[in-house]
Amino acid sequence: MKNVTVNAMGDPCPIPVVKTKKAIAEFQGAAGTVETLVDNEIAVQNLTKMAKVKGYGVSSSKLGEAQYKVAITVSGEEVAEEQPEKSPEVCIPDARRKGTVVAVTSATMGTGSDELGAALMKAFLYALSQQDELPGTILFYNGGAHLTCEGSASLEDLQNMEAQGVEILTCGTCLNYYGLTDKLQIGGVTNMYDIVERLTKAALVVRP
């Protein structure tokens, strides 16, 4: 039985969950326990919820001030039961990927604090890049145009998705308006007609 420790101290959401899921995946059907170290109760709650949804055993303990441990136990049977759901015969991701469009209209997510909103958007794009099924297209317009340009904290995540076939497009008018035309770092440039066409024909539109 494998036993792995994941250090997610100081990692913002959703990195502790992503790190833990990757550690579990490395068991490759074997039984084992992943002990994830985190520094806040929200991370504990997120990990606990993930474990319960997957049917894993889970327990948590407080080790000290801002120090927590979440232990997730995976049996070989539980992992084996989940594997068919990811097999080519059962899961057909391409159809859903191509029909899903993510529309990013701002460099921040939600309203209230711009600082918090920027952190949430960075976390959103990171989490999106870690999904088993990626969207077919990500559109960036208005303030969202900043995220595909020089200085963006999300370029690595966007590059990761583009390398996996995700089409990344930024509004040319928006780039021009913000003076970012020469600073585009990833993807292509699009126009409003194309944006409207893609949004109206999409099977699913996601707006963070």
URDA-V888442 format. One record per residue. N is the residue number from 0. RES is the residue in one small letter. OMEGA is omega in degrees with one decimal (NA if undefined). Layout:
((N;RES;OMEGA) (N;RES;OMEGA))
//
This chain:
((0;m;-177.3) (1;k;176.8) (2;n;-175.6) (3;v;175.8) (4;t;178.8) (5;v;178.8) (6;n;178.3) (7;a;178.2) (8;m;178.5) (9;g;-179.5) (10;d;178.5) (11;p;174.3) (12;c;5.5) (13;p;-172.9) (14;i;178.2) (15;p;179.1) (16;v;-179.4) (17;v;179.5) (18;k;-178.8) (19;t;179.3) (20;k;178.3) (21;k;179.1) (22;a;178.1) (23;i;-179.1) (24;a;-178.7) (25;e;175.6) (26;f;177.5) (27;q;175.9) (28;g;179.4) (29;a;176.7) (30;a;179.2) (31;g;179.5) (32;t;174.8) (33;v;176.7) (34;e;-177.0) (35;t;179.2) (36;l;-179.8) (37;v;-174.5) (38;d;178.9) (39;n;-175.7) (40;e;178.5) (41;i;177.6) (42;a;176.9) (43;v;-179.8) (44;q;-179.9) (45;n;179.3) (46;l;178.8) (47;t;179.2) (48;k;178.9) (49;m;-178.9) (50;a;-179.0) (51;k;178.0) (52;v;-178.6) (53;k;-179.3) (54;g;179.5) (55;y;172.1) (56;g;-177.0) (57;v;174.7) (58;s;-179.7) (59;s;178.5) (60;s;177.6) (61;k;-176.8) (62;l;-177.7) (63;g;178.8) (64;e;-179.3) (65;a;176.9) (66;q;-178.1) (67;y;175.0) (68;k;176.1) (69;v;-179.5) (70;a;-179.8) (71;i;-177.5) (72;t;-178.8) (73;v;175.2) (74;s;179.7) (75;g;-179.0) (76;e;-178.4) (77;e;-179.9) (78;v;-178.6) (79;a;179.6) (80;e;-177.3) (81;e;-173.7) (82;q;179.7) (83;p;-179.6) (84;e;-177.6) (85;k;-177.2) (86;s;-179.3) (87;p;-177.2) (88;e;-175.7) (89;v;-175.9) (90;c;178.9) (91;i;-172.6) (92;p;-173.0) (93;d;-177.7) (94;a;-178.2) (95;r;179.0) (96;r;-175.1) (97;k;-177.5) (98;g;-178.4) (99;t;178.4) (100;v;174.8) (101;v;-178.8) (102;a;-178.2) (103;v;-173.1) (104;t;-177.0) (105;s;175.9) (106;a;178.6) (107;t;-178.8) (108;m;-179.7) (109;g;-179.5) (110;t;-178.3) (111;g;179.7) (112;s;176.8) (113;d;178.7) (114;e;177.3) (115;l;-179.3) (116;g;178.3) (117;a;178.6) (118;a;178.9) (119;l;179.3) (120;m;177.3) (121;k;179.4) (122;a;179.5) (123;f;-177.9) (124;l;175.8) (125;y;-179.8) (126;a;178.3) (127;l;-178.8) (128;s;-177.9) (129;q;-179.3) (130;q;177.0) (131;d;178.9) (132;e;-177.7) (133;l;176.8) (134;p;177.4) (135;g;-175.6) (136;t;170.5) (137;i;179.4) (138;l;177.4) (139;f;176.5) (140;y;-170.1) (141;n;-176.2) (142;g;179.5) (143;g;-179.9) (144;a;-180.0) (145;h;-173.0) (146;l;178.8) (147;t;-174.4) (148;c;179.4) (149;e;178.9) (150;g;-179.7) (151;s;178.9) (152;a;-176.1) (153;s;-176.5) (154;l;-178.6) (155;e;179.1) (156;d;178.3) (157;l;177.9) (158;q;178.5) (159;n;-179.8) (160;m;179.4) (161;e;179.8) (162;a;179.3) (163;q;173.7) (164;g;179.4) (165;v;178.9) (166;e;-178.4) (167;i;-175.5) (168;l;179.5) (169;t;179.6) (170;c;-179.6) (171;g;178.3) (172;t;-179.5) (173;c;177.2) (174;l;179.8) (175;n;-178.1) (176;y;-178.0) (177;y;179.9) (178;g;-175.8) (179;l;-175.0) (180;t;-178.0) (181;d;-176.6) (182;k;178.1) (183;l;-175.2) (184;q;-175.4) (185;i;176.5) (186;g;-178.6) (187;g;-179.9) (188;v;-179.5) (189;t;-178.7) (190;n;-174.7) (191;m;178.6) (192;y;179.8) (193;d;179.2) (194;i;179.7) (195;v;-179.1) (196;e;-179.4) (197;r;179.9) (198;l;-177.3) (199;t;-179.1) (200;k;-177.3) (201;a;175.3) (202;a;179.4) (203;l;175.9) (204;v;179.8) (205;v;178.4) (206;r;-179.4) (207;p;NA))
//
